[in-house]
């Protein structure tokens, strides 16, 4: 951030303030594959908490974390707008609807954190 602040001729605190405001800026490495789970109302009612538990168990990480091998990052999202498919997870650009705990293993394969 210091280099960016110098380049922009701004105080480092200003650059830090902007970078912490937007969720798209990350301060630690993220995984090659992004696993996002919807926590909207429809998904919640249709079992998103169970799906999240299974994803956490399968990957060995919690939302906001990345596996040690930097293969997967897990995020929760307020709503994808795919309520008819609830519960939904998105892995990279692939949307998986009507999720069940059993489908988690099929979609994530043998991914496990170390």
Secondary structure in CASP SS format (residue, H / E / C, confidence):
PFRMAT SS
TARGET T0000
AUTHOR 0000-0000-0000
METHOD secondary structure of the structure
MODEL  1
X C 1.00
X H 1.00
X H 1.00
X H 1.00
X H 1.00
X H 1.00
X H 1.00
X H 1.00
X C 1.00
X C 1.00
X C 1.00
X H 1.00
X H 1.00
X H 1.00
X H 1.00
X H 1.00
X H 1.00
X H 1.00
X H 1.00
X H 1.00
X H 1.00
X C 1.00
X C 1.00
X C 1.00
X C 1.00
X C 1.00
X C 1.00
X C 1.00
X C 1.00
X C 1.00
X C 1.00
X C 1.00
X E 1.00
X E 1.00
X E 1.00
X E 1.00
X E 1.00
X E 1.00
X C 1.00
X C 1.00
X H 1.00
X H 1.00
X H 1.00
X H 1.00
X H 1.00
X C 1.00
X C 1.00
X H 1.00
X H 1.00
X H 1.00
X H 1.00
X H 1.00
X H 1.00
X H 1.00
X H 1.00
X H 1.00
X H 1.00
X H 1.00
X H 1.00
X C 1.00
X C 1.00
X C 1.00
X C 1.00
X C 1.00
X C 1.00
X E 1.00
X C 1.00
X C 1.00
X C 1.00
X C 1.00
X C 1.00
X E 1.00
X E 1.00
X E 1.00
X E 1.00
X E 1.00
X E 1.00
X C 1.00
X C 1.00
X C 1.00
X C 1.00
X C 1.00
X H 1.00
X H 1.00
X H 1.00
X C 1.00
X C 1.00
X C 1.00
X E 1.00
X E 1.00
X E 1.00
X C 1.00
X C 1.00
X E 1.00
X E 1.00
X E 1.00
X C 1.00
X C 1.00
X C 1.00
X C 1.00
X H 1.00
X H 1.00
X H 1.00
X H 1.00
X H 1.00
X H 1.00
X H 1.00
X H 1.00
X C 1.00
X C 1.00
X C 1.00
X C 1.00
X C 1.00
X C 1.00
END
